Amino acid sequence: MEIPRPLYLNALVQCRHNGLVKVVTGIRRAGKSYLLFTIFTDWLRSQGIDDAHIIRIVLDDLENTPYRDPLVLLRHIKSLITDDGIYYILLDEVQMVDRFEELLNSLLHIKNADIYVTGSNSRFLSRDIITEFRGRGDEVHLYPLKFSEFMSVFEGDVRAGWNEYVTYGGLPAVLLQVTHPQKSKYLRDLFSETYLKDIVARNHIRNTAELEALIDILSSSIGSLTNPQRIVNTFRTVEKSSISAVTVASYLAALQDAFLITGVKRFDVRGRHYIGSPLKYYFEDAGLRNARLNFRQQEETYLMENIIYNELRARGFDVDVGVVERVGQDASGARRRVRYEVDFVVNQGSRRYYIQSAFALPDADKVLQEKRPLLSIDDSFKKIIVVKDDMMLKRDEDGIVTMGLFEFLLDEGSLDR
């Protein structure tokens, strides 16, 4: 099964010949190797690049064990560069090379080499891998399949596809599994045997029970505001644990470093500044979150919000949670400050959008509830409500756009419609 991933292919194409190491990051099984060794390689060939100028080495292949020695690998690569043309060096699982940072820095000294690497162990999964190159690395972050990518190969209509996607997520190998037991076992095993082991090994975590309890807490409260102290209080009440806020913060950082979750800051829209703790946390993949809870707590409202967040990030936007404060009156007529929340403040260069995720708008009261935060914003940037209902896009007298979820997810240009 071939799954087109044009967003990431375009990112790699735009990074060509920039003098940096292109580092493809992302959680395991998201498709990093497939992106580099199939999609990007096929594109290079389509541009007339001959195979002699595409040096591809899969370092977890047993036959390539000798190349895990950095000097042996460096000499081998140099021996394949026989003219002044551009050579594309593609290294998969580069972390298997001893002192791989030194190797990559050495490859940067080859003037006609363009370098691309992937890696997926506990160290290479971390966000801080780019800092190893001190400005000499260019990251392309690969997310699990977006809904549009998922639907490009799913055999069924959009509603059936959504039901699968919101349940099992977008890791490509899930599409190869047929039954619920197969899909659920794959996701649970991947979570426990790969992701957790990587995180524990990288961060030298001894109390794995605490880490797993934290993951369960986050899984049960996606999109809810929280911070280490609130989580500590939950531990004391539910887990009867004396875990410290410092330990919780370190676990949260480890989970984010491994791309399993993302912490989202709050932004004061009127005051134009960030607000500190608490944050919201979303999962990189809905299927992994569901598998962690044995598919018990599948509140579609919150999963939809999580999927919208991931879609926005995959499109290259910076995303915050918005806060809007207004002075209003209570029932007695007394003046008081009212704080409204905008689900997502979305930025990319000079572009900005305010987006509300609403599972349904059954009546006028719910419509007003979703519109009120948007109406409290004074600027003229576009304001959008995304609803699960299958509906035609409409724009009301306040300039607020309401669109259906599937239109939003399947149309890359939906925000500008």
C-alpha positions as a Markdown table, in Angstrom:
| # | Residue | x | y | z |
|---|---|---|---|---|
| 1 | Met | 0.0 | 0.0 | 0.0 |
| 2 | Glu | 1.5 | 3.3 | -1.1 |
| 3 | Ile | 0.3 | 6.4 | 0.9 |
| 4 | Pro | 1.0 | 9.8 | -0.7 |
| 5 | Arg | 2.5 | 12.3 | 1.7 |
| 6 | Pro | 2.8 | 15.5 | -0.4 |
| 7 | Leu | 3.1 | 17.8 | 2.6 |
| 8 | Tyr | 6.3 | 16.2 | 3.8 |
| 9 | Leu | 7.7 | 15.6 | 0.3 |
| 10 | Asn | 7.3 | 19.3 | -0.4 |
| 11 | Ala | 9.1 | 20.1 | 2.8 |
| 12 | Leu | 12.1 | 18.0 | 1.9 |
| 13 | Val | 12.1 | 19.4 | -1.7 |
| 14 | Gln | 12.2 | 22.9 | -0.3 |
| 15 | Cys | 15.1 | 22.1 | 2.0 |
| 16 | Arg | 17.3 | 20.7 | -0.8 |
| 17 | His | 20.8 | 22.1 | -1.1 |
| 18 | Asn | 20.5 | 24.4 | 1.9 |
| 19 | Gly | 23.8 | 23.3 | 3.4 |
| 20 | Leu | 22.1 | 21.7 | 6.5 |
| 21 | Val | 21.5 | 18.2 | 7.6 |
| 22 | Lys | 17.8 | 17.4 | 7.0 |
| 23 | Val | 16.6 | 15.5 | 10.1 |
| 24 | Val | 13.3 | 13.7 | 9.8 |
| 25 | Thr | 11.9 | 13.4 | 13.3 |
| 26 | Gly | 8.6 | 12.0 | 14.6 |
| 27 | Ile | 7.3 | 9.1 | 16.7 |
| 28 | Arg | 8.2 | 5.6 | 15.7 |
| 29 | Arg | 6.1 | 4.0 | 13.0 |
| 30 | Ala | 4.9 | 7.3 | 11.6 |
| 31 | Gly | 6.6 | 6.6 | 8.3 |
| 32 | Lys | 9.9 | 8.4 | 8.4 |
| 33 | Ser | 11.9 | 5.7 | 6.5 |
| 34 | Tyr | 9.1 | 5.3 | 3.9 |
| 35 | Leu | 9.1 | 9.1 | 3.4 |
| 36 | Leu | 12.9 | 9.2 | 2.8 |
| 37 | Phe | 13.6 | 5.9 | 1.0 |
| 38 | Thr | 10.5 | 5.6 | -1.1 |
| 39 | Ile | 8.6 | 8.9 | -1.6 |
| 40 | Phe | 11.6 | 11.2 | -1.7 |
| 41 | Thr | 13.8 | 8.8 | -3.6 |
| 42 | Asp | 11.2 | 8.3 | -6.2 |
| 43 | Trp | 10.9 | 12.1 | -6.6 |
| 44 | Leu | 14.6 | 12.5 | -7.1 |
| 45 | Arg | 14.5 | 9.9 | -9.8 |
| 46 | Ser | 11.6 | 11.7 | -11.4 |
| 47 | Gln | 13.9 | 14.8 | -11.6 |
| 48 | Gly | 16.5 | 12.9 | -13.5 |
| 49 | Ile | 18.8 | 12.1 | -10.6 |
| 50 | Asp | 20.5 | 8.8 | -11.4 |
| 51 | Asp | 20.9 | 6.1 | -8.7 |
| 52 | Ala | 24.6 | 6.6 | -8.6 |
| 53 | His | 24.0 | 10.0 | -7.1 |
| 54 | Ile | 21.6 | 8.7 | -4.5 |
| 55 | Ile | 23.5 | 7.1 | -1.7 |
| 56 | Arg | 21.1 | 5.1 | 0.5 |
| 57 | Ile | 22.2 | 3.2 | 3.6 |
| 58 | Val | 19.8 | 1.5 | 6.0 |
| 59 | Leu | 21.9 | 1.2 | 9.2 |
| 60 | Asp | 19.7 | -1.3 | 11.0 |
| 61 | Asp | 20.2 | -3.8 | 8.2 |
| 62 | Leu | 22.5 | -6.6 | 9.4 |
| 63 | Glu | 24.5 | -6.4 | 6.2 |
| 64 | Asn | 25.4 | -2.8 | 7.0 |
| 65 | Thr | 26.8 | -3.6 | 10.5 |
| 66 | Pro | 30.3 | -2.5 | 9.5 |
| 67 | Tyr | 29.0 | 1.0 | 8.6 |
| 68 | Arg | 28.0 | 1.6 | 12.2 |
| 69 | Asp | 31.7 | 2.5 | 12.7 |
| 70 | Pro | 31.7 | 6.3 | 11.7 |
| 71 | Leu | 35.1 | 6.2 | 10.0 |
| 72 | Val | 34.2 | 3.1 | 8.0 |
| 73 | Leu | 30.9 | 4.8 | 6.9 |
| 74 | Leu | 32.6 | 8.1 | 6.1 |
| 75 | Arg | 35.2 | 6.4 | 3.9 |
| 76 | His | 32.5 | 4.4 | 2.2 |
| 77 | Ile | 30.4 | 7.4 | 1.4 |
| 78 | Lys | 33.4 | 9.3 | 0.1 |
| 79 | Ser | 34.4 | 6.4 | -2.1 |
| 80 | Leu | 31.0 | 6.6 | -3.8 |
| 81 | Ile | 31.4 | 10.3 | -4.6 |
| 82 | Thr | 33.3 | 10.2 | -7.9 |
| 83 | Asp | 32.4 | 13.5 | -9.7 |
| 84 | Asp | 31.4 | 17.1 | -8.9 |
| 85 | Gly | 27.6 | 16.5 | -9.2 |
| 86 | Ile | 25.3 | 16.7 | -6.2 |
| 87 | Tyr | 25.1 | 13.5 | -4.2 |
| 88 | Tyr | 22.1 | 12.9 | -2.0 |
| 89 | Ile | 23.1 | 11.0 | 1.1 |
| 90 | Leu | 20.2 | 9.2 | 2.8 |
| 91 | Leu | 20.9 | 7.5 | 6.1 |
| 92 | Asp | 18.2 | 5.6 | 7.9 |
| 93 | Glu | 18.5 | 4.9 | 11.7 |
| 94 | Val | 21.6 | 7.0 | 11.8 |
| 95 | Gln | 21.7 | 6.8 | 15.6 |
| 96 | Met | 23.1 | 3.3 | 15.2 |
| 97 | Val | 26.4 | 4.8 | 14.1 |
| 98 | Asp | 28.8 | 5.5 | 17.0 |
| 99 | Arg | 29.4 | 9.2 | 17.4 |
| 100 | Phe | 26.9 | 9.9 | 14.7 |
| 101 | Glu | 26.9 | 13.7 | 15.4 |
| 102 | Glu | 30.6 | 13.8 | 14.4 |
| 103 | Leu | 29.8 | 11.8 | 11.3 |
| 104 | Leu | 27.1 | 14.2 | 10.2 |
| 105 | Asn | 29.3 | 17.2 | 10.9 |
| 106 | Ser | 32.0 | 15.6 | 8.8 |
| 107 | Leu | 29.6 | 15.0 | 5.9 |
| 108 | Leu | 28.7 | 18.6 | 5.9 |
| 109 | His | 32.3 | 19.4 | 4.8 |
| 110 | Ile | 31.7 | 17.6 | 1.5 |
| 111 | Lys | 30.7 | 20.4 | -0.8 |
| 112 | Asn | 28.6 | 18.5 | -3.2 |
| 113 | Ala | 26.7 | 16.4 | -0.6 |
| 114 | Asp | 23.1 | 16.9 | 0.4 |
| 115 | Ile | 22.4 | 15.0 | 3.6 |
| 116 | Tyr | 19.1 | 13.5 | 4.9 |
| 117 | Val | 18.8 | 11.3 | 8.0 |
| 118 | Thr | 16.1 | 9.5 | 10.1 |
| 119 | Gly | 16.3 | 7.9 | 13.4 |
| 120 | Ser | 14.0 | 6.4 | 15.9 |
| 121 | Asn | 15.6 | 5.3 | 19.1 |
| 122 | Ser | 15.1 | 6.9 | 22.5 |
| 123 | Arg | 17.8 | 9.5 | 21.9 |
| 124 | Phe | 17.0 | 10.4 | 18.3 |
| 125 | Leu | 13.3 | 10.7 | 19.0 |
| 126 | Ser | 14.0 | 13.6 | 21.3 |
| 127 | Arg | 13.3 | 17.2 | 20.1 |
| 128 | Asp | 16.8 | 18.2 | 21.3 |
| 129 | Ile | 18.5 | 16.2 | 18.6 |
| 130 | Ile | 18.6 | 19.3 | 16.4 |
| 131 | Thr | 20.6 | 21.1 | 19.0 |
| 132 | Glu | 23.4 | 18.6 | 18.5 |
| 133 | Phe | 24.2 | 20.4 | 15.3 |
| 134 | Arg | 24.1 | 23.9 | 16.7 |
| 135 | Gly | 22.3 | 25.5 | 13.7 |
| 136 | Arg | 23.5 | 23.0 | 11.2 |
| 137 | Gly | 20.3 | 20.8 | 11.2 |
| 138 | Asp | 17.0 | 21.4 | 9.6 |
| 139 | Glu | 14.1 | 19.5 | 11.1 |
| 140 | Val | 11.2 | 18.0 | 9.1 |
| 141 | His | 8.7 | 16.7 | 11.7 |
| 142 | Leu | 6.6 | 13.8 | 10.4 |
| 143 | Tyr | 3.2 | 13.4 | 12.0 |
| 144 | Pro | 1.0 | 10.3 | 11.8 |
| 145 | Leu | -1.4 | 10.3 | 8.8 |
| 146 | Lys | -3.6 | 13.3 | 8.5 |
| 147 | Phe | -7.3 | 12.4 | 7.9 |
| 148 | Ser | -6.9 | 13.4 | 4.2 |
| 149 | Glu | -3.9 | 11.1 | 3.9 |
| 150 | Phe | -5.8 | 8.3 | 5.7 |
| 151 | Met | -8.8 | 8.7 | 3.4 |
| 152 | Ser | -6.6 | 8.6 | 0.2 |
| 153 | Val | -6.2 | 4.8 | 0.8 |
| 154 | Phe | -9.2 | 4.0 | 3.0 |
| 155 | Glu | -11.7 | 1.8 | 1.3 |
| 156 | Gly | -15.0 | 3.2 | 2.4 |
| 157 | Asp | -17.0 | 6.5 | 2.7 |
| 158 | Val | -15.9 | 9.5 | 4.7 |
| 159 | Arg | -18.1 | 8.7 | 7.7 |
| 160 | Ala | -16.8 | 5.1 | 8.0 |
| 161 | Gly | -13.3 | 6.5 | 7.5 |
| 162 | Trp | -13.8 | 9.0 | 10.4 |
| 163 | Asn | -15.1 | 6.2 | 12.7 |
| 164 | Glu | -11.9 | 4.3 | 12.0 |
| 165 | Tyr | -9.6 | 7.3 | 12.3 |
| 166 | Val | -11.0 | 8.7 | 15.5 |
| 167 | Thr | -10.7 | 5.2 | 17.0 |
| 168 | Tyr | -7.4 | 3.9 | 15.8 |
| 169 | Gly | -5.6 | 7.0 | 14.7 |
| 170 | Gly | -3.2 | 7.6 | 11.8 |
| 171 | Leu | -0.2 | 5.4 | 12.2 |
| 172 | Pro | 0.2 | 3.8 | 8.7 |
| 173 | Ala | 0.6 | 0.2 | 9.8 |
| 174 | Val | -2.8 | 0.3 | 11.5 |
| 175 | Leu | -4.3 | 0.4 | 8.0 |
| 176 | Leu | -2.8 | -3.0 | 7.4 |
| 177 | Gln | -4.6 | -4.6 | 10.3 |
| 178 | Val | -8.1 | -5.9 | 9.6 |
| 179 | Thr | -9.9 | -6.6 | 12.9 |
| 180 | His | -10.4 | -4.6 | 16.1 |
| 181 | Pro | -8.3 | -7.2 | 18.1 |
| 182 | Gln | -5.4 | -6.8 | 15.5 |
| 183 | Lys | -5.5 | -3.0 | 15.5 |
| 184 | Ser | -5.8 | -2.7 | 19.3 |
| 185 | Lys | -3.1 | -5.2 | 20.0 |
| 186 | Tyr | -0.7 | -3.4 | 17.5 |
| 187 | Leu | -1.3 | -0.1 | 19.2 |
| 188 | Arg | -1.1 | -1.3 | 22.8 |
| 189 | Asp | 2.1 | -3.3 | 22.0 |
| 190 | Leu | 3.6 | -0.3 | 20.3 |
| 191 | Phe | 2.9 | 1.9 | 23.2 |
| 192 | Ser | 4.3 | -0.4 | 25.9 |
| 193 | Glu | 7.1 | -2.2 | 24.1 |
| 194 | Thr | 8.5 | 0.7 | 22.1 |
| 195 | Tyr | 7.5 | 4.2 | 23.2 |
| 196 | Leu | 7.5 | 3.6 | 27.0 |
| 197 | Lys | 10.7 | 1.6 | 26.9 |
| 198 | Asp | 12.4 | 4.3 | 24.9 |
| 199 | Ile | 11.3 | 7.0 | 27.3 |
| 200 | Val | 12.3 | 5.0 | 30.4 |
| 201 | Ala | 15.7 | 4.2 | 28.9 |
| 202 | Arg | 16.5 | 7.7 | 27.8 |
| 203 | Asn | 15.4 | 9.4 | 31.0 |
| 204 | His | 16.6 | 6.7 | 33.4 |
| 205 | Ile | 13.2 | 6.5 | 35.0 |
| 206 | Arg | 13.0 | 4.0 | 37.9 |
| 207 | Asn | 9.4 | 4.3 | 39.0 |
| 208 | Thr | 7.6 | 3.3 | 35.7 |
| 209 | Ala | 4.3 | 2.9 | 37.6 |
| 210 | Glu | 4.2 | 6.6 | 38.2 |
| 211 | Leu | 5.0 | 7.4 | 34.6 |
| 212 | Glu | 2.3 | 5.1 | 33.4 |
| 213 | Ala | -0.2 | 6.5 | 35.9 |
| 214 | Leu | 0.6 | 10.0 | 34.6 |
| 215 | Ile | 0.0 | 8.8 | 31.0 |
| 216 | Asp | -3.4 | 7.5 | 32.1 |
| 217 | Ile | -4.3 | 10.8 | 33.7 |
| 218 | Leu | -3.4 | 12.7 | 30.6 |
| 219 | Ser | -5.2 | 10.2 | 28.4 |
| 220 | Ser | -8.4 | 10.7 | 30.4 |
| 221 | Ser | -8.2 | 14.5 | 30.2 |
| 222 | Ile | -7.1 | 15.5 | 26.7 |
| 223 | Gly | -7.7 | 19.2 | 26.1 |
| 224 | Ser | -8.1 | 20.0 | 29.8 |
| 225 | Leu | -6.1 | 22.7 | 31.5 |
| 226 | Thr | -3.6 | 21.2 | 33.9 |
| 227 | Asn | -0.2 | 21.7 | 35.5 |
| 228 | Pro | 2.2 | 19.6 | 37.6 |
| 229 | Gln | 0.6 | 20.7 | 40.9 |
| 230 | Arg | -2.9 | 19.8 | 39.7 |
| 231 | Ile | -1.6 | 16.4 | 38.6 |
| 232 | Val | 0.2 | 15.9 | 42.0 |
| 233 | Asn | -3.2 | 16.6 | 43.6 |
| 234 | Thr | -4.8 | 13.9 | 41.4 |
| 235 | Phe | -2.0 | 11.5 | 42.3 |
| 236 | Arg | -2.6 | 12.1 | 46.1 |
| 237 | Thr | -6.3 | 11.6 | 45.7 |
| 238 | Val | -6.6 | 8.8 | 43.3 |
| 239 | Glu | -3.2 | 7.0 | 43.3 |
| 240 | Lys | -2.4 | 7.7 | 47.0 |
| 241 | Ser | 1.0 | 8.7 | 45.9 |
| 242 | Ser | 3.4 | 11.3 | 47.3 |
| 243 | Ile | 5.0 | 12.1 | 43.9 |
| 244 | Ser | 6.4 | 15.7 | 43.7 |
| 245 | Ala | 5.6 | 18.4 | 41.2 |
| 246 | Val | 9.2 | 18.4 | 40.1 |
| 247 | Thr | 9.0 | 14.7 | 39.1 |
| 248 | Val | 5.7 | 15.2 | 37.3 |
| 249 | Ala | 7.2 | 18.1 | 35.3 |
| 250 | Ser | 10.2 | 15.9 | 34.4 |
| 251 | Tyr | 7.8 | 13.1 | 33.2 |
| 252 | Leu | 5.8 | 15.7 | 31.1 |
| 253 | Ala | 9.0 | 16.9 | 29.5 |
| 254 | Ala | 10.0 | 13.3 | 28.7 |
| 255 | Leu | 6.7 | 12.5 | 27.1 |
| 256 | Gln | 6.9 | 15.7 | 25.0 |
| 257 | Asp | 10.5 | 15.1 | 24.0 |
| 258 | Ala | 9.4 | 11.7 | 22.6 |
| 259 | Phe | 6.6 | 13.4 | 20.6 |
| 260 | Leu | 3.8 | 11.4 | 22.4 |
| 261 | Ile | 2.1 | 14.6 | 23.7 |
| 262 | Thr | 2.3 | 18.3 | 23.1 |
| 263 | Gly | 1.8 | 21.0 | 25.7 |
| 264 | Val | -0.1 | 24.0 | 24.4 |
| 265 | Lys | 0.3 | 27.4 | 26.0 |
| 266 | Arg | -2.5 | 30.0 | 26.6 |
| 267 | Phe | -2.3 | 33.3 | 24.8 |
| 268 | Asp | -4.1 | 36.5 | 26.1 |
| 269 | Val | -5.6 | 37.7 | 22.8 |
| 270 | Arg | -6.3 | 41.2 | 24.0 |
| 271 | Gly | -3.2 | 41.6 | 26.1 |
| 272 | Arg | -0.9 | 40.1 | 23.4 |
| 273 | His | 1.1 | 38.0 | 25.8 |
| 274 | Tyr | 1.4 | 34.4 | 27.0 |
| 275 | Ile | -0.1 | 33.2 | 30.2 |
| 276 | Gly | 1.8 | 30.7 | 32.3 |
| 277 | Ser | 0.6 | 27.5 | 33.8 |
| 278 | Pro | -1.8 | 25.7 | 33.3 |
| 279 | Leu | -1.4 | 24.2 | 29.8 |
| 280 | Lys | -3.5 | 21.9 | 27.6 |
| 281 | Tyr | -2.0 | 18.6 | 26.5 |
| 282 | Tyr | -2.9 | 16.8 | 23.2 |
| 283 | Phe | -1.7 | 13.4 | 21.9 |
| 284 | Glu | 0.3 | 13.1 | 18.7 |
| 285 | Asp | -2.0 | 10.2 | 17.7 |
| 286 | Ala | -5.6 | 9.6 | 18.8 |
| 287 | Gly | -5.3 | 5.8 | 18.4 |
| 288 | Leu | -2.3 | 5.6 | 20.8 |
| 289 | Arg | -4.3 | 7.6 | 23.3 |
| 290 | Asn | -7.3 | 5.3 | 22.9 |
| 291 | Ala | -5.2 | 2.2 | 23.1 |
| 292 | Arg | -3.7 | 3.4 | 26.4 |
| 293 | Leu | -7.2 | 3.4 | 27.9 |
| 294 | Asn | -8.2 | 0.1 | 26.2 |
| 295 | Phe | -10.6 | 2.0 | 24.0 |
| 296 | Arg | -12.9 | 2.7 | 27.0 |
| 297 | Gln | -13.1 | 6.5 | 27.1 |
| 298 | Gln | -13.7 | 7.6 | 23.5 |
| 299 | Glu | -15.4 | 11.0 | 24.0 |
| 300 | Glu | -15.7 | 12.1 | 20.4 |
| 301 | Thr | -15.9 | 15.8 | 21.4 |
| 302 | Tyr | -12.4 | 15.8 | 22.9 |
| 303 | Leu | -10.9 | 13.5 | 20.3 |
| 304 | Met | -12.2 | 15.8 | 17.5 |
| 305 | Glu | -10.5 | 18.8 | 19.2 |
| 306 | Asn | -7.3 | 16.8 | 19.5 |
| 307 | Ile | -7.4 | 15.8 | 15.8 |
| 308 | Ile | -8.1 | 19.4 | 14.7 |
| 309 | Tyr | -5.1 | 20.5 | 16.8 |
| 310 | Asn | -2.9 | 17.9 | 15.1 |
| 311 | Glu | -4.2 | 18.9 | 11.6 |
| 312 | Leu | -3.3 | 22.5 | 12.2 |
| 313 | Arg | 0.2 | 21.7 | 13.4 |
| 314 | Ala | 0.8 | 19.3 | 10.4 |
| 315 | Arg | -0.2 | 22.2 | 8.1 |
| 316 | Gly | 2.7 | 24.2 | 9.6 |
| 317 | Phe | 0.8 | 26.5 | 11.9 |
| 318 | Asp | 1.8 | 27.6 | 15.4 |
| 319 | Val | -1.2 | 26.9 | 17.7 |
| 320 | Asp | -2.0 | 28.3 | 21.1 |
| 321 | Val | -5.1 | 28.3 | 23.3 |
| 322 | Gly | -6.7 | 31.7 | 23.3 |
| 323 | Val | -8.0 | 33.6 | 26.3 |
| 324 | Val | -10.2 | 36.7 | 26.0 |
| 325 | Glu | -11.0 | 38.9 | 29.0 |
| 326 | Arg | -14.0 | 41.2 | 29.0 |
| 327 | Val | -15.7 | 43.4 | 31.6 |
| 328 | Gly | -19.3 | 42.4 | 31.9 |
| 329 | Gln | -22.2 | 42.3 | 34.4 |
| 330 | Asp | -23.5 | 39.5 | 36.5 |
| 331 | Ala | -27.1 | 38.8 | 37.3 |
| 332 | Ser | -27.2 | 41.5 | 39.9 |
| 333 | Gly | -25.8 | 44.1 | 37.5 |
| 334 | Ala | -22.4 | 44.3 | 39.2 |
| 335 | Arg | -19.4 | 44.7 | 37.0 |
| 336 | Arg | -17.0 | 41.8 | 36.9 |
| 337 | Arg | -14.3 | 40.4 | 34.6 |
| 338 | Val | -15.3 | 37.5 | 32.4 |
| 339 | Arg | -12.8 | 35.2 | 30.8 |
| 340 | Tyr | -13.6 | 33.3 | 27.6 |
| 341 | Glu | -11.6 | 30.6 | 25.9 |
| 342 | Val | -10.9 | 30.3 | 22.2 |
| 343 | Asp | -9.9 | 26.7 | 21.4 |
| 344 | Phe | -7.1 | 27.6 | 19.0 |
| 345 | Val | -5.3 | 30.8 | 18.1 |
| 346 | Val | -3.6 | 29.8 | 14.8 |
| 347 | Asn | -0.6 | 31.7 | 13.4 |
| 348 | Gln | 1.6 | 31.4 | 10.3 |
| 349 | Gly | 3.6 | 34.5 | 9.4 |
| 350 | Ser | 1.1 | 37.3 | 9.0 |
| 351 | Arg | -1.8 | 34.9 | 8.9 |
| 352 | Arg | -4.0 | 34.4 | 11.9 |
| 353 | Tyr | -7.2 | 32.5 | 12.6 |
| 354 | Tyr | -9.4 | 32.0 | 15.6 |
| 355 | Ile | -11.0 | 28.5 | 15.6 |
| 356 | Gln | -13.6 | 26.9 | 17.8 |
| 357 | Ser | -14.1 | 23.1 | 17.8 |
| 358 | Ala | -17.8 | 22.3 | 18.4 |
| 359 | Phe | -19.1 | 18.8 | 18.1 |
| 360 | Ala | -22.6 | 20.0 | 17.5 |
| 361 | Leu | -24.7 | 23.2 | 17.4 |
| 362 | Pro | -28.1 | 21.9 | 18.3 |
| 363 | Asp | -29.7 | 25.1 | 19.4 |
| 364 | Ala | -29.3 | 28.9 | 19.6 |
| 365 | Asp | -27.8 | 28.8 | 23.1 |
| 366 | Lys | -25.0 | 26.4 | 21.9 |
| 367 | Val | -24.4 | 28.6 | 18.9 |
| 368 | Leu | -24.1 | 31.7 | 21.2 |
| 369 | Gln | -21.8 | 29.8 | 23.6 |
| 370 | Glu | -19.4 | 29.0 | 20.7 |
| 371 | Lys | -19.6 | 32.5 | 19.2 |
| 372 | Arg | -19.3 | 34.5 | 22.3 |
| 373 | Pro | -15.4 | 34.2 | 22.7 |
| 374 | Leu | -15.0 | 35.0 | 19.0 |
| 375 | Leu | -17.2 | 38.1 | 19.2 |
| 376 | Ser | -15.1 | 39.3 | 22.2 |
| 377 | Ile | -12.1 | 39.6 | 20.0 |
| 378 | Asp | -11.6 | 43.1 | 18.6 |
| 379 | Asp | -9.3 | 42.4 | 15.6 |
| 380 | Ser | -10.3 | 41.5 | 12.1 |
| 381 | Phe | -8.6 | 38.2 | 11.7 |
| 382 | Lys | -10.8 | 35.3 | 10.4 |
| 383 | Lys | -13.0 | 33.5 | 13.0 |
| 384 | Ile | -14.1 | 29.9 | 12.3 |
| 385 | Ile | -16.3 | 27.3 | 14.0 |
| 386 | Val | -15.7 | 23.7 | 13.0 |
| 387 | Val | -18.6 | 21.4 | 13.6 |
| 388 | Lys | -19.0 | 17.6 | 13.3 |
| 389 | Asp | -22.2 | 18.1 | 11.3 |
| 390 | Asp | -22.0 | 17.5 | 7.5 |
| 391 | Met | -23.0 | 21.0 | 6.4 |
| 392 | Met | -22.2 | 23.6 | 3.7 |
| 393 | Leu | -19.9 | 26.4 | 4.7 |
| 394 | Lys | -21.7 | 29.6 | 5.9 |
| 395 | Arg | -20.7 | 33.0 | 7.0 |
| 396 | Asp | -23.0 | 35.0 | 9.3 |
| 397 | Glu | -23.6 | 38.7 | 9.8 |
| 398 | Asp | -20.7 | 38.9 | 12.3 |
| 399 | Gly | -18.3 | 37.5 | 9.8 |
| 400 | Ile | -17.9 | 34.2 | 11.6 |
| 401 | Val | -17.5 | 31.2 | 9.3 |
| 402 | Thr | -19.0 | 27.8 | 10.3 |
| 403 | Met | -17.8 | 24.8 | 8.4 |
| 404 | Gly | -18.2 | 21.0 | 8.6 |
| 405 | Leu | -15.4 | 18.9 | 10.1 |
| 406 | Phe | -14.8 | 16.8 | 6.9 |
| 407 | Glu | -14.5 | 19.9 | 4.8 |
| 408 | Phe | -12.0 | 21.3 | 7.2 |
| 409 | Leu | -9.9 | 18.2 | 7.3 |
| 410 | Leu | -10.1 | 17.2 | 3.6 |
| 411 | Asp | -9.4 | 20.6 | 2.1 |
| 412 | Glu | -5.9 | 21.9 | 2.7 |
| 413 | Gly | -7.1 | 25.4 | 1.8 |
| 414 | Ser | -10.3 | 25.3 | 4.0 |
| 415 | Leu | -9.2 | 28.1 | 6.3 |
| 416 | Asp | -9.2 | 30.6 | 3.5 |
| 417 | Arg | -12.6 | 29.7 | 2.0 |
